[in-house]
């Protein structure tokens, strides 16, 4: 992600409604519930209500229809999962909407609503290790999240001609029921139905040509690689598209709102060039397509939605495109288990900007580092240790800039050959998985043969300006 403050510093068939008779909006659990746990909360102390540790999702199939005129959404979410512990009931994250029907393995289930939690009680308990499928039919008017201390407005954001959908950190629940935390990644299939004349964009690649019937068009997309819920999108509206391939053959799709038509060529070109260049630095590109989307919504930020970074209401500079493309490795392929380790996403993506600058013959990474290091000891950046991102200030500049500086300090300490070996080993070893800061430190020490605790403590965990040795 690139935030507004950092932008300043940088210069076939329509979606079916509910089937069968609707269940009541909420219902209580049976009086004799099966034995087992509820599994509420995935275990992130900074976001204790997010996610659920009792099961692991393997795939979401989202069949959604949206009318931007009346701002109404009809959804059917079919979720394949496996219980990680005995469950008598389990929670899904879902904000708003009227839930009409819930089934587990085809059998009617009872459910309750409380805040952003949908608690589902199957007809029978689920034993640990059992695979199951839950289907949720829901409808209503999507309402985005608002968090002024962090991102501002995020989630499913209605626009004049459609919607701008960016879910970081926990906005997936504003448009589909989910285990909404990056610790549980899954594959996604989308069937998105919108009024004829609009385009619906989602992650991955189209699995068939759009089908128009009765004044509505259905788009089918699939992301076959694991993805965190906050990276899922169904951005829709009027778009001009450019398709092609990067120089190395990776499918490349750029889409822009007509207001940004003059940016289409540059977005397509730079996204492709950055994808190919960064693959030489970080290792093979982890997904099956690349590209980007500019929508006419003044979000003031960009977000690295998997395979389709989103730019909210502005024409991105090349460095910002490089930043979002870099996230396809750092954040998307390699995902954090807890939000406190956000620097592993943002520090790497920021450092990718500096490497891109070197590659393009502009400022070197060292020069950028020196410019930031020249800030006085009283600069607020030094008081925020980036190795422990704060839930009420996740996107602080320190997480980005000082995180990038920590990587440059590591590069200077171990030398270029070892540094880039560490980075490629990091992306290969944890491809499509999860990572933590201690894992990165351990890898850096093993491959460098150096004890690096002091370096990482200084740059990541001390609330003061580091002293250069």
RODO-2510 file (C-alpha; in nm, 4 decimals, decimal comma):
residues 469
     n   res          X          Y          Z
     1     x     0,0000     0,0000     0,0000
     2     x     0,0975     0,3590    -0,0533
     3     x    -0,0805     0,6060     0,1765
     4     x    -0,1840     0,9650     0,1147
     5     x     0,0851     1,1075     0,3402
     6     x     0,3503     0,9130     0,1531
     7     x     0,2122     1,0280    -0,1806
     8     x     0,2738     1,3795    -0,0621
     9     x     0,6247     1,2949     0,0401
    10     x     0,6883     1,1298    -0,2969
    11     x     0,5791     1,3943    -0,5106
    12     x    -2,3617    -1,5959    -1,8056
    13     x    -2,6431    -1,5907    -1,5644
    14     x    -2,7273    -1,2992    -1,3489
    15     x    -2,6436    -1,3454    -0,9850
    16     x    -2,9311    -1,5328    -0,8286
    17     x    -3,1145    -1,3903    -0,5300
    18     x    -3,1718    -1,6063    -0,2251
    19     x    -3,2924    -1,9535    -0,3109
    20     x    -3,5678    -2,1209    -0,1171
    21     x    -3,7535    -1,9674     0,1736
    22     x    -3,5549    -1,7118     0,3683
    23     x    -3,4471    -1,7939     0,7168
    24     x    -3,5169    -1,5304     0,9821
    25     x    -3,2492    -1,2604     1,0099
    26     x    -3,1104    -1,4246     1,3180
    27     x    -3,1826    -1,7376     1,5164
    28     x    -3,0481    -1,8853     1,8331
    29     x    -2,8392    -2,1987     1,8605
    30     x    -3,0097    -2,5267     1,9494
    31     x    -3,0574    -2,5846     2,3194
    32     x    -2,8457    -2,8993     2,2990
    33     x    -2,5452    -2,7818     2,0967
    34     x    -2,2869    -3,0440     2,0069
    35     x    -1,9731    -3,0543     2,2119
    36     x    -1,6794    -2,8569     2,0839
    37     x    -1,5370    -2,5079     2,0653
    38     x    -1,6600    -2,1978     1,8900
    39     x    -1,3189    -2,0919     1,7650
    40     x    -1,3753    -1,7157     1,7795
    41     x    -1,0862    -1,4850     1,6858
    42     x    -0,7786    -1,5877     1,4921
    43     x    -0,5401    -1,4863     1,7700
    44     x    -0,4058    -1,1478     1,6629
    45     x    -0,4006    -0,9406     1,9847
    46     x    -0,4085    -0,6149     1,7885
    47     x    -0,7258    -0,7191     1,6023
    48     x    -0,8846    -0,9665     1,8456
    49     x    -1,2252    -0,9812     1,6750
    50     x    -1,0876    -1,0528     1,3272
    51     x    -1,0861    -1,4009     1,1798
    52     x    -1,1425    -1,7380     1,3413
    53     x    -0,8846    -1,9913     1,4543
    54     x    -1,1249    -2,2848     1,4428
    55     x    -1,1063    -2,3493     1,0709
    56     x    -0,8930    -2,2858     0,7642
    57     x    -1,0550    -2,1670     0,4411
    58     x    -0,9330    -2,3269     0,1194
    59     x    -1,1594    -2,1529    -0,1346
    60     x    -1,4200    -1,8795    -0,1647
    61     x    -1,6758    -1,8834    -0,4476
    62     x    -1,8428    -1,5439    -0,4556
    63     x    -2,1541    -1,5009    -0,6690
    64     x    -2,2455    -1,1359    -0,6418
    65     x    -2,4765    -0,8982    -0,8209
    66     x    -2,4512    -0,5236    -0,7665
    67     x    -2,6622    -0,2335    -0,8923
    68     x    -2,4769     0,0979    -0,8508
    69     x    -2,7934     0,3023    -0,9079
    70     x    -2,9721     0,1741    -0,5983
    71     x    -2,6484     0,0556    -0,4348
    72     x    -2,7902    -0,2910    -0,3677
    73     x    -2,5851    -0,6100    -0,3465
    74     x    -2,7130    -0,9701    -0,3676
    75     x    -2,4565    -1,2275    -0,2666
    76     x    -2,4111    -1,6006    -0,2345
    77     x    -2,0801    -1,6953    -0,0766
    78     x    -1,9811    -2,0624    -0,0864
    79     x    -1,6832    -2,1246     0,1376
    80     x    -1,4816    -2,4458     0,1475
    81     x    -1,2901    -2,4958     0,4710
    82     x    -1,1412    -2,7502     0,7103
    83     x    -1,1950    -2,7519     1,0862
    84     x    -0,8694    -2,7124     1,2782
    85     x    -1,0369    -2,8055     1,6086
    86     x    -1,3698    -2,9584     1,7169
    87     x    -1,6433    -2,7040     1,6452
    88     x    -2,0002    -2,6843     1,7679
    89     x    -2,0279    -2,3450     1,5986
    90     x    -1,8001    -2,1017     1,4205
    91     x    -1,7835    -1,7375     1,3215
    92     x    -1,7520    -1,5568     0,9921
    93     x    -1,6766    -1,1870     0,9672
    94     x    -1,9602    -0,9966     0,7964
    95     x    -2,0514    -0,6330     0,8419
    96     x    -2,4087    -0,5255     0,7651
    97     x    -2,6389    -0,7065     0,5195
    98     x    -2,9425    -0,9229     0,5850
    99     x    -2,8500    -1,2897     0,5944
   100     x    -3,1276    -1,4985     0,4410
   101     x    -3,0003    -1,8531     0,4571
   102     x    -2,6977    -2,0468     0,5780
   103     x    -2,6177    -2,4106     0,5030
   104     x    -2,3313    -2,6345     0,6079
   105     x    -2,2665    -2,9250     0,3697
   106     x    -2,6098    -2,8591     0,2186
   107     x    -2,7996    -2,8854     0,5467
   108     x    -2,9762    -2,5849     0,6940
   109     x    -2,7801    -2,4246     0,9766
   110     x    -2,8920    -2,1760     1,2378
   111     x    -2,7082    -1,8491     1,2788
   112     x    -2,6784    -1,5392     1,4933
   113     x    -2,5632    -1,1851     1,4209
   114     x    -2,3719    -0,9655     1,6629
   115     x    -2,1833    -0,6642     1,5318
   116     x    -1,9583    -0,7817     1,2498
   117     x    -1,9831    -1,1474     1,3508
   118     x    -2,1987    -1,4121     1,1838
   119     x    -2,2064    -1,7146     1,4154
   120     x    -2,3080    -2,0362     1,2413
   121     x    -2,4303    -2,3472     1,4227
   122     x    -2,4330    -2,6571     1,1979
   123     x    -2,6928    -2,9283     1,2435
   124     x    -2,4118    -3,1454     1,3799
   125     x    -2,0720    -3,0674     1,5236
   126     x    -1,7578    -3,0585     1,3117
   127     x    -1,4673    -3,2752     1,4201
   128     x    -1,1110    -3,1535     1,3864
   129     x    -0,9735    -3,2175     1,0393
   130     x    -1,3140    -3,2379     0,8725
   131     x    -1,3613    -3,0564     0,5430
   132     x    -1,6919    -2,8725     0,5138
   133     x    -1,8701    -2,6212     0,2925
   134     x    -2,0710    -2,3300     0,4251
   135     x    -2,2969    -2,1271     0,1971
   136     x    -2,4307    -1,7865     0,2983
   137     x    -2,7007    -1,5974     0,1070
   138     x    -2,7097    -1,2291     0,1935
   139     x    -2,8224    -0,8942     0,0564
   140     x    -2,8266    -0,5259     0,1347
   141     x    -2,6399    -0,2018     0,0883
   142     x    -2,2647    -0,2287     0,1364
   143     x    -2,1161     0,0202     0,3793
   144     x    -1,7417     0,0849     0,3830
   145     x    -1,5279     0,1021     0,6943
   146     x    -1,3987     0,4287     0,8346
   147     x    -1,0807     0,4560     1,0380
   148     x    -0,9375     0,8114     1,0322
   149     x    -0,6313     0,7067     1,2328
   150     x    -0,5262     0,4590     0,9660
   151     x    -0,6465     0,4328     0,6081
   152     x    -0,9569     0,6475     0,6238
   153     x    -1,2331     0,4908     0,4127
   154     x    -1,1853     0,1341     0,2898
   155     x    -1,3740    -0,1829     0,2032
   156     x    -1,6589    -0,1789    -0,0502
   157     x    -1,6893     0,1883    -0,1443
   158     x    -1,9797     0,2799    -0,3744
   159     x    -1,8911     0,5212    -0,6546
   160     x    -2,1001     0,7123    -0,9084
   161     x    -2,0747     0,4336    -1,1671
   162     x    -1,9831     0,1302    -0,9561
   163     x    -1,7555     0,0560    -0,6640
   164     x    -1,3921     0,0920    -0,5565
   165     x    -1,3012    -0,2103    -0,3434
   166     x    -0,9886    -0,2105    -0,1273
   167     x    -0,9965    -0,4090     0,1964
   168     x    -0,6813    -0,3412     0,3992
   169     x    -0,6681    -0,4205     0,6837
   170     x    -1,0075    -0,5835     0,7522
   171     x    -1,2580    -0,4540     0,4976
   172     x    -1,3398    -0,7798     0,3169
   173     x    -1,6318    -0,8244     0,5556
   174     x    -1,7999    -0,5191     0,4011
   175     x    -1,8903    -0,7241     0,0920
   176     x    -1,8616    -1,0967     0,1678
   177     x    -1,8528    -1,3273     0,4735
   178     x    -1,4927    -1,4209     0,5400
   179     x    -1,2255    -1,5390     0,7774
   180     x    -1,1020    -1,1830     0,7490
   181     x    -0,7383    -1,1905     0,8527
   182     x    -0,4223    -1,2419     0,6433
   183     x    -0,3293    -1,5440     0,8539
   184     x    -0,5892    -1,7441     0,6575
   185     x    -0,5321    -1,7285     0,2821
   186     x    -0,7470    -1,9076     0,0227
   187     x    -0,8177    -1,9334    -0,3486
   188     x    -1,1000    -1,7289    -0,4962
   189     x    -1,3592    -1,7663    -0,7731
   190     x    -1,5818    -1,4735    -0,8670
   191     x    -1,9078    -1,4457    -1,0633
   192     x    -1,9876    -1,0759    -1,0716
   193     x    -2,3065    -0,9443    -1,2318
   194     x    -2,3438    -0,5744    -1,3080
   195     x    -2,5573    -0,3570    -1,5375
   196     x    -2,4732    -0,3924    -1,9069
   197     x    -2,2095    -0,1404    -2,0098
   198     x    -2,0063    -0,1673    -1,6908
   199     x    -1,6953    -0,3768    -1,6288
   200     x    -1,6354    -0,5829    -1,3151
   201     x    -1,2712    -0,6479    -1,2306
   202     x    -1,1486    -0,9059    -0,9827
   203     x    -0,8275    -1,0837    -0,8911
   204     x    -0,6552    -1,3331    -1,1166
   205     x    -0,7727    -1,4010    -1,4695
   206     x    -1,1046    -1,4268    -1,6503
   207     x    -1,2208    -1,7873    -1,6833
   208     x    -1,4671    -1,7172    -1,9642
   209     x    -1,5887    -1,4321    -2,1768
   210     x    -1,8461    -1,2022    -2,0160
   211     x    -2,2101    -1,3085    -2,0704
   212     x    -2,4859    -1,0495    -2,1169
   213     x    -2,8526    -1,1325    -2,0576
   214     x    -3,1485    -0,9178    -1,9672
   215     x    -2,9486    -0,5988    -1,9474
   216     x    -2,6885    -0,7437    -1,7124
   217     x    -2,3383    -0,8757    -1,7721
   218     x    -2,1679    -1,1464    -1,5693
   219     x    -1,7892    -1,1538    -1,5412
   220     x    -1,6082    -1,4653    -1,4158
   221     x    -1,2626    -1,4374    -1,2586
   222     x    -1,0441    -1,6797    -1,0657
   223     x    -0,7355    -1,6310    -0,8508
   224     x    -0,5784    -1,9767    -0,8371
   225     x    -0,3075    -1,8793    -0,5908
   226     x    -0,3697    -1,8328    -0,2171
   227     x    -0,4779    -1,4792    -0,1291
   228     x    -0,5466    -1,2866     0,1892
   229     x    -0,9047    -1,1619     0,2136
   230     x    -0,8052    -0,7947     0,2290
   231     x    -0,6485    -0,8267    -0,1172
   232     x    -0,9730    -0,9443    -0,2810
   233     x    -1,1541    -0,6950    -0,5042
   234     x    -1,4617    -0,6589    -0,7245
   235     x    -1,3975    -0,3047    -0,8423
   236     x    -1,6506    -0,2098    -1,1074
   237     x    -1,7586     0,0774    -1,3283
   238     x    -1,6753     0,2224    -1,6657
   239     x    -1,3180     0,1372    -1,7628
   240     x    -1,0895     0,1568    -2,0613
   241     x    -0,8739    -0,1555    -2,0834
   242     x    -0,5376    -0,2429    -2,2290
   243     x    -0,4277    -0,6064    -2,2421
   244     x    -0,0972    -0,7564    -2,3438
   245     x     0,2075    -0,9263    -2,2001
   246     x     0,5238    -0,8115    -2,0335
   247     x     0,8517    -0,8595    -2,2176
   248     x     0,8963    -1,1929    -2,0391
   249     x     0,5446    -1,3090    -2,1325
   250     x     0,3375    -1,2429    -1,8193
   251     x    -0,0240    -1,1381    -1,9004
   252     x    -0,0664    -0,7696    -1,8230
   253     x    -0,4026    -0,5904    -1,7828
   254     x    -0,4378    -0,2199    -1,7136
   255     x    -0,7748    -0,0523    -1,6605
   256     x    -0,8541     0,3137    -1,6064
   257     x    -1,1650     0,5188    -1,5543
   258     x    -1,2206     0,7339    -1,8673
   259     x    -1,1180     1,0392    -1,6643
   260     x    -0,7654     0,8913    -1,6554
   261     x    -0,7532     0,7726    -2,0192
   262     x    -0,4217     0,9494    -2,0780
   263     x    -0,2628     0,7366    -1,8025
   264     x    -0,3605     0,4008    -1,9546
   265     x    -0,0521     0,3485    -2,1688
   266     x     0,1888     0,4466    -1,8929
   267     x     0,0178     0,2292    -1,6327
   268     x     0,0298    -0,0715    -1,8650
   269     x     0,3924    -0,0141    -1,9656
   270     x     0,5389     0,0621    -1,6241
   271     x     0,3450    -0,2192    -1,4523
   272     x     0,4933    -0,4635    -1,7029
   273     x     0,8452    -0,3246    -1,6807
   274     x     0,8409    -0,3202    -1,3007
   275     x     0,7111    -0,6782    -1,2885
   276     x     0,9913    -0,8039    -1,5110
   277     x     1,2676    -0,6022    -1,3437
   278     x     1,1697    -0,6906    -0,9873
   279     x     1,1599    -1,0591    -1,0842
   280     x     1,5344    -1,0324    -1,1502
   281     x     1,5836    -0,8957    -0,7983
   282     x     1,3319    -1,0891    -0,5892
   283     x     1,2938    -1,4116    -0,7867
   284     x     1,0212    -1,5325    -1,0250
   285     x     0,6971    -1,3358    -1,0296
   286     x     0,4618    -1,5383    -0,8062
   287     x     0,1316    -1,4939    -0,9909
   288     x    -0,0197    -1,5554    -1,3349
   289     x    -0,0879    -1,1945    -1,4347
   290     x     0,0025    -0,8388    -1,3476
   291     x    -0,1325    -0,4912    -1,4132
   292     x    -0,3194    -0,2151    -1,2348
   293     x    -0,6432    -0,0161    -1,2072
   294     x    -0,7054     0,3574    -1,1736
   295     x    -1,0576     0,4440    -1,0616
   296     x    -1,2211     0,7828    -1,0259
   297     x    -1,2497     0,7701    -0,6490
   298     x    -1,0295     1,0036    -0,4461
   299     x    -0,9086     0,7470    -0,1951
   300     x    -0,5743     0,9182    -0,1470
   301     x    -0,3975     0,5834    -0,1444
   302     x    -0,3014     0,2853    -0,3566
   303     x    -0,3475    -0,0765    -0,2523
   304     x    -0,1718    -0,3886    -0,3767
   305     x    -0,4846    -0,5967    -0,4552
   306     x    -0,3449    -0,9285    -0,5750
   307     x    -0,2606    -0,9135    -0,9495
   308     x    -0,4487    -0,5806    -0,9795
   309     x    -0,3124    -0,2965    -0,7694
   310     x    -0,5664    -0,0183    -0,7205
   311     x    -0,4906     0,3520    -0,7507
   312     x    -0,7601     0,5675    -0,5948
   313     x    -0,8256     0,8789    -0,7952
   314     x    -0,4782     0,9753    -0,9091
   315     x    -0,2258     0,9064    -1,1815
   316     x     0,0494     0,7101    -1,0066
   317     x     0,4144     0,7979    -1,0403
   318     x     0,6395     0,5196    -1,1649
   319     x     0,7834     0,4675    -0,8163
   320     x     0,4374     0,4077    -0,6704
   321     x     0,3647     0,1500    -0,9414
   322     x     0,6931    -0,0233    -0,8552
   323     x     0,5922    -0,0180    -0,4876
   324     x     0,2565    -0,1868    -0,5532
   325     x     0,4063    -0,4414    -0,7922
   326     x     0,6695    -0,5275    -0,5295
   327     x     0,3889    -0,6093    -0,2889
   328     x     0,2954    -0,9016    -0,5121
   329     x     0,5981    -1,0693    -0,3539
   330     x     0,5943    -0,8946    -0,0164
   331     x     0,2490    -0,9024     0,1393
   332     x     0,0704    -1,1056    -0,1263
   333     x     0,2854    -1,4131    -0,1887
   334     x     0,4615    -1,3771     0,1470
   335     x     0,1908    -1,2717     0,3914
   336     x     0,2242    -1,1667     0,7513
   337     x     0,0668    -1,3753     1,0284
   338     x     0,0101    -1,0716     1,2512
   339     x    -0,0330    -0,7060     1,1593
   340     x     0,2506    -0,6047     1,3916
   341     x     0,4949    -0,7339     1,1258
   342     x     0,3633    -0,4960     0,8597
   343     x     0,7128    -0,3641     0,7891
   344     x     0,7820    -0,6959     0,6127
   345     x     0,5297    -0,5770     0,3521
   346     x     0,5860    -0,2052     0,3450
   347     x     0,9594    -0,1870     0,4132
   348     x     1,0340    -0,4248     0,1257
   349     x     0,7956    -0,2434    -0,1097
   350     x     0,9538     0,0903    -0,0188
   351     x     1,3014    -0,0483    -0,0763
   352     x     1,1803    -0,1746    -0,4144
   353     x     1,1102     0,1875    -0,5050
   354     x     1,4715     0,2742    -0,4300
   355     x     1,5969    -0,0223    -0,6327
   356     x     1,3692     0,0833    -0,9204
   357     x     1,5201     0,4310    -0,9019
   358     x     1,8696     0,2816    -0,9272
   359     x     1,7592     0,0661    -1,2188
   360     x     1,6225     0,3690    -1,4038
   361     x     1,9439     0,5681    -1,3530
   362     x     1,7957     0,8099    -1,1033
   363     x     1,8839     0,8367    -0,7342
   364     x     2,0693     0,5408    -0,5865
   365     x     1,9329     0,3547    -0,2870
   366     x     2,2253     0,4930    -0,0889
   367     x     2,1370     0,8503    -0,1801
   368     x     1,7731     0,7992    -0,0832
   369     x     1,8863     0,6421     0,2433
   370     x     2,1176     0,9360     0,3130
   371     x     1,8396     1,1861     0,2467
   372     x     1,6141     1,0222     0,5023
   373     x     1,8946     0,9722     0,7520
   374     x     1,9675     1,3461     0,7404
   375     x     1,6470     1,4141     0,9317
   376     x     1,7073     1,5463     1,2800
   377     x     1,6964     1,3180     1,5824
   378     x     1,3702     1,4853     1,6816
   379     x     1,1891     1,3816     1,3653
   380     x     0,8799     1,1760     1,4593
   381     x     0,9907     0,8941     1,2291
   382     x     1,2666     0,7943     1,4705
   383     x     1,0257     0,7673     1,7664
   384     x     0,8176     0,4976     1,5954
   385     x     1,0026     0,1599     1,5847
   386     x     0,8735     0,0024     1,2621
   387     x     0,9294    -0,3574     1,3712
   388     x     0,6183    -0,3372     1,5851
   389     x     0,3401    -0,1693     1,3873
   390     x     0,0708    -0,0175     1,6084
   391     x    -0,2935    -0,1063     1,5413
   392     x    -0,4018     0,2567     1,5790
   393     x    -0,1261     0,3804     1,3447
   394     x    -0,0479     0,0898     1,1117
   395     x     0,0538     0,2992     0,8145
   396     x     0,2916     0,5332     0,9881
   397     x     0,5698     0,6555     0,7611
   398     x     0,8277     0,4798     0,9774
   399     x     0,6835     0,1383     0,8814
   400     x     0,7593     0,2291     0,5210
   401     x     1,0692     0,4481     0,5214
   402     x     1,2530     0,3236     0,8275
   403     x     1,1558    -0,0303     0,7245
   404     x     1,3242     0,0321     0,3898
   405     x     1,6251     0,1829     0,5655
   406     x     1,6590    -0,1303     0,7771
   407     x     1,6938    -0,3324     0,4588
   408     x     1,9543    -0,0959     0,3217
   409     x     2,1470    -0,1154     0,6477
   410     x     2,1400    -0,4948     0,6144
   411     x     2,2625    -0,4657     0,2548
   412     x     2,5548    -0,2481     0,3656
   413     x     2,6404    -0,4878     0,6467
   414     x     2,6417    -0,8141     0,4494
   415     x     2,7255    -0,6893     0,0980
   416     x     2,5244    -0,6981    -0,2215
   417     x     2,5882    -1,0619    -0,3109
   418     x     2,4679    -1,1955     0,0237
   419     x     2,1847    -0,9418     0,0560
   420     x     2,0211    -1,0322    -0,2727
   421     x     2,0784    -1,4017    -0,1976
   422     x     1,8856    -1,3486     0,1287
   423     x     1,5990    -1,1755    -0,0524
   424     x     1,5632    -1,4457    -0,3183
   425     x     1,5843    -1,7238    -0,0604
   426     x     1,3206    -1,5409     0,1481
   427     x     1,0704    -1,5211    -0,1384
   428     x     1,1370    -1,8781    -0,2549
   429     x     1,1259    -2,0426     0,0876
   430     x     0,7952    -1,8809     0,1891
   431     x     0,6202    -1,8541    -0,1481
   432     x     0,2404    -1,8417    -0,0975
   433     x     0,2930    -1,8788     0,2781
   434     x     0,3300    -1,6687     0,5906
   435     x     0,6275    -1,4918     0,7443
   436     x     0,7402    -1,3278     1,0666
   437     x     1,0203    -1,0895     1,1573
   438     x     1,2157    -1,3505     1,3608
   439     x     1,2127    -1,5786     1,0546
   440     x     1,3677    -1,3063     0,8414
   441     x     1,6347    -1,2263     1,0966
   442     x     1,7219    -1,5957     1,1318
   443     x     1,7575    -1,6346     0,7545
   444     x     1,9727    -1,3250     0,7246
   445     x     2,2030    -1,4511     0,9990
   446     x     2,2284    -1,7983     0,8524
   447     x     2,3117    -1,6853     0,4992
   448     x     2,5453    -1,4059     0,6067
   449     x     2,7208    -1,5954     0,8840
   450     x     2,6808    -1,2832     1,0989
   451     x     2,5097    -1,2128     1,4283
   452     x     2,2623    -0,9392     1,3344
   453     x     2,0516    -0,8868     1,6465
   454     x     2,2006    -0,5450     1,7125
   455     x     2,1439    -0,4234     1,3587
   456     x     1,7787    -0,5260     1,3579
   457     x     1,7199    -0,4023     1,7128
   458     x     1,8605    -0,0635     1,6165
   459     x     1,6629    -0,0193     1,2979
   460     x     1,3383    -0,1960     1,3866
   461     x     1,2811    -0,1799     1,7603
   462     x     1,4554     0,1204     1,9177
   463     x     1,2514     0,4444     1,9480
   464     x     1,5388     0,6697     1,8455
   465     x     1,7551     0,7619     1,5488
   466     x     2,0119     0,4864     1,4889
   467     x     2,3782     0,5714     1,5082
   468     x     2,5694     0,4673     1,1975
   469     x     2,8781     0,2587     1,2654
***
